[in-house]
Amino acid sequence: MILTKLMQKFAADTAGVTAIEYAIVGVAVAAVVAAVFSGSGGDFQGALEGAFTKITSSISSAG
């Protein structure tokens, strides 16, 4: 009887579910960021480096 009530209470408790969902989303976002900036996404990395080079050149020539 006590075990049954305890199991029902445990099954009804959903407070930890939200934390688990946020953890899964966090891992997915971290994986995407790691894939983009690790060099496997060479086109994006090259475009980003080119943009920073242009910005640096513009700042240097303006100063």
PADO-236744 format. One record per residue (C-alpha): x, y, z; residue in one letter. Coordinates in steps of 0.5 Angstrom, whole numbers, plus 500, padded with zeros to 3 digits. Layout:
N
<east:X north:Y up:Z aa:a>
...
***
This chain:
63
<east:500 north:500 up:500 aa:m>
<east:505 north:505 up:502 aa:i>
<east:510 north:503 up:496 aa:l>
<east:504 north:504 up:491 aa:t>
<east:503 north:511 up:494 aa:k>
<east:510 north:512 up:493 aa:l>
<east:510 north:510 up:486 aa:m>
<east:504 north:514 up:484 aa:q>
<east:507 north:520 up:487 aa:k>
<east:514 north:519 up:484 aa:f>
<east:510 north:518 up:477 aa:a>
<east:507 north:524 up:478 aa:a>
<east:513 north:528 up:479 aa:d>
<east:515 north:532 up:473 aa:t>
<east:520 north:537 up:476 aa:a>
<east:526 north:533 up:473 aa:g>
<east:523 north:533 up:466 aa:v>
<east:525 north:540 up:464 aa:t>
<east:532 north:540 up:467 aa:a>
<east:533 north:533 up:463 aa:i>
<east:530 north:537 up:456 aa:e>
<east:534 north:543 up:457 aa:y>
<east:540 north:538 up:458 aa:a>
<east:539 north:535 up:452 aa:i>
<east:538 north:541 up:448 aa:v>
<east:544 north:544 up:451 aa:g>
<east:548 north:538 up:448 aa:v>
<east:545 north:539 up:441 aa:a>
<east:547 north:546 up:441 aa:v>
<east:554 north:544 up:444 aa:a>
<east:555 north:539 up:438 aa:a>
<east:553 north:544 up:433 aa:v>
<east:557 north:549 up:435 aa:v>
<east:563 north:544 up:436 aa:a>
<east:562 north:542 up:429 aa:a>
<east:562 north:549 up:426 aa:v>
<east:568 north:551 up:429 aa:f>
<east:572 north:545 up:429 aa:s>
<east:574 north:546 up:422 aa:g>
<east:569 north:541 up:419 aa:s>
<east:565 north:547 up:417 aa:g>
<east:571 north:550 up:413 aa:g>
<east:567 north:554 up:408 aa:d>
<east:564 north:558 up:414 aa:f>
<east:570 north:558 up:418 aa:q>
<east:573 north:561 up:412 aa:g>
<east:568 north:566 up:411 aa:a>
<east:568 north:568 up:418 aa:l>
<east:576 north:569 up:418 aa:e>
<east:575 north:573 up:412 aa:g>
<east:570 north:578 up:415 aa:a>
<east:575 north:579 up:421 aa:f>
<east:581 north:580 up:416 aa:t>
<east:577 north:586 up:413 aa:k>
<east:574 north:589 up:419 aa:i>
<east:581 north:589 up:422 aa:t>
<east:584 north:592 up:415 aa:s>
<east:579 north:597 up:415 aa:s>
<east:580 north:599 up:423 aa:i>
<east:588 north:599 up:421 aa:s>
<east:587 north:604 up:415 aa:s>
<east:582 north:609 up:419 aa:a>
<east:587 north:610 up:425 aa:g>
***
